[in-house]
């Protein structure tokens, strides 16, 4: 009986090992891809024109970043989540303004990242590239369509990453991978040089592991675009959502509301 018990325990352990091994190889039947990069093309920030200007560091100095495959880079064929796209399109003659702005602000680009086919998914599950490993939950989908950008940030391969958000393609993978993700107001960040999915909704968004870096990227990208001079006249608080967010967040929001100008009503 003791030998049988040992044998049964060994068999159970073996099955558990094989199941874990299978899970590591696939998610939902798709192969797991450990590297979120489609291509590694480094873009280095420009050298300051004179030694005296080296003392004033650019706002993104020392940071590294990646960009979603649909961002154009001069000298490279822009992808769109499927191999056929690259094989039927020409080399880009210009770099996306969003990528250029980050590089000129001191950040170093390390390459382009995987995305869902034609940006038509928010799961991060591709028939062509497989599924990028979700660092926050290795046996779960990373979210999409900016899956590679979210994974590159969550796995600390870069400090921040650019993606596109039409209907959640930055916010969803950010939530799935446990990082910060931001979608700006439509038209606030130049979308030129990015393959469009739905132009009247497309935006350039970004990922970061901490709020400070997220803010730095926002200050860089949003400052370059047209800024609204309109002053809000009303703020509507979602009391039920605020109550669920925790006492600390609720207090922070209430303090912020008290700092609003008297011409802005809070409901």
N, C-alpha and C positions, 0 to 999 in steps of 0.2 A: 504493500500500500504506500509505503514511503517513497519507493522508486517511482510508482505511478504518479504520485503527487508532484515529485520533482519534474517528471517528464511533462505532465500537464502544465506546470508552471513555466517550463522552458518553451513549450509550444505557444502558450498565451503570450509570452514575452516576444517570441519571434513574430507572431502575427501583429502585435502592437508596433514592433519595429518596422515591419513591411508597410503597414498603414501610414505611419509617420513619414516613411521614405517616399511613398506614393504622393502624399499630400505636398511634400516639398517640391516634387517635380511638376505638379499641375494644380491649377485652380479652375474648377468648372470645366475640366477637360482640356484646358489650354496649358501650354508649356510655360513654366515660370522663367522669367528673364531677370537675372541678377543685376545687369547693367542697364540703367535707364537711358543711356546715351545712344542715339542713332549714329552720330558721328562726333568725333572730337576735333574741333577746329578752334584753336586758340586765337582770341582777339585781344591783344594787349593794349592797355591805355597809352595814350600818346605821352611822350616825354615833354616836360615843360620847356618852353622856348629859351629860358635863361635860368642859370643856377639860383638866382635870387628868388624865383617863383617856386622853387622846390620846397620852401619852408611852409607855404600855404598848401596843405594837402586838399585834393578834391574830396567832395562829400562821401564818395563811395570807395575811397582809396583803401587798398588792401583786401577788398571783398572779391569773391569769385561768384560767377553766376552761369546759369544755363538758360537756354531758350527753347521753346516748343518748336518742333520740326517745321511748322508752317511759317516761321519767321525767315524772311529772305536775308541772305548774307552774300555779299559780292564775291563772285568766283565760285559759288556753290550752287548746286541744283536744289531748289527748295522742295521739300517733301510734304506730303499731306496724308501720312498714315498708311500708304500703300506703295509697294515697290513700283507698280505700273506707272504711278504719277511721275516719279523721277525719270523713268525711262522714256517718257513722252514729253518732257518739258526741257526748256533751255536753261543754261546757267544764268543765275541772277546777275544783273549789272549794277545793282545797288544794294546797300544794307538797310534793313528796316530802321527807321528813325528811333524807335524805342531801344533797339539793341545798340545803335550808335551812341545814343544819349548816355546809356549806362557805361559804355566803354569810355567815352570822353569825360565822364564824371569820376573816373578812377578805378572802375571795376574791370576785372579780367574775365572774359567769356571763355568757357571751356568746351562748348559745343552744343549741339541740338539734341533734343530728347524725344522719346517715343510719344505717340498720341494715338487716339482711336481713329479708325478709318474715316477719312473725310470729316472728322470732328463730329460724326453722327452718333455719339454715345456718351454717357456720363459714368460708365462702369470701369473703363480702363481694361477692357477685354478685347484683344485684337486677334483676328484670324491669321494675321501676317507676322506680327512681332511677338505674340504671346502676351503674358501678363507680367508686368513689372512687379517685383517683390515689394509688398507693402511693409515697410519697416515697423509700423505700429501693430500690424496683425498679419503675420507672414502667410497665413492660410486664407486670407481674405483679399478681395479685389481692392486695388488702390484708388478707384474712381477715375473719371475722365471728363472731358477728353484730354485734358492736360496732365495725363497720368505720369509721364516721365519726369516732368518738371517738379511735381509734388514729391515724387519718390527721391529725386536727386537732392532735394532740400531735407526731407525727413531722414535720409541716410547720411546726412552731413557731407555729401560729396561736393556741394556748393553752399554758399551762404544765402543765396536767394535765386529765384528763377522766374522767368517770364512765361506766361501762358496766355491763352485767350479765353474769354468768358462771354458766351452768347446767351446761354440759359442755365448756367451753373458749372461750366467747365473748369473754373478755377476753384469756386467755393466747394463743390462736391469733393474733388480729390483732396483738398486741404482738410476737410472734415474727416475723410476716410483715413488719411495718413497722419492726422494729429499735428498739423502745422497751421500757421496763419495764412489765409488767402484773402485777397482783396479784389473786388471788381469795382472800378471807378464808374462814374457817370458816363454814359455813352458820349463819345466825342471829345472827352477831356484829355485823352492820350492818343497821339497820332497812330492810326491803324495802317498807315501806308506801308507797303512792303510786306504785308502779312496776307496770306491767301485767305480770301473771304469765305465765310460760311453763310452768314446772313447779315449783309452790310448794315442794315438799319438797326441791328442789335449787337453786332460784334464789338467787343472792347478788348484792350490789352490789360491783363491783370498780372498780379505777381504773388509769389510765395516767399515766406521767411519763417525761420524757427522761433523768432522772438519779435515782440512788438516794436522795439527800437529800430531794428533793421527794416521792418515793414514800413515804418514811418519814413526812414531815410530814402527808401526807394520811391515812396509816394511824393516826398518833397522834391525829388529829382525829376520824376516823370510829369507830375502835375504842374509844377512851376513852369515847365517848358510849354505847356499847352495854354489854351485860352482859359482864363479863370473868371468865374462868375462874380459880379459885383453886387448881385442882389442879396438883400438882407432878409432872412426868413421872418415871417410874420406869425407863424404858428408851429408849435411842436406838439405832436400827439404821442403820449406815453402809452405803451401797451402794458397796462398794469399786470395782466395775468402772466405775460412772458417775463416781466421784470421780477415778479414775485418768485418765479421758478429759477431765476439766475443766481440767487443767493443774496444775502443781506449786504455783503460788501459791495457788490455790483449795483444793487439798488441804491445804496447810500451815495455811491460815486455819481450815478446818473442824477440823483436829486440835487447834489451839490452843483453839478454842471448846469442844471436847469436854472438854479438861482443866480447864476452868473450871466444868464442871457439878458439882452437889453429889455427895457420895460415895454418896448413896442412889439415884443414877441410873446404871444400868448402860449401858455402851456396847458394842455387839456389832458 
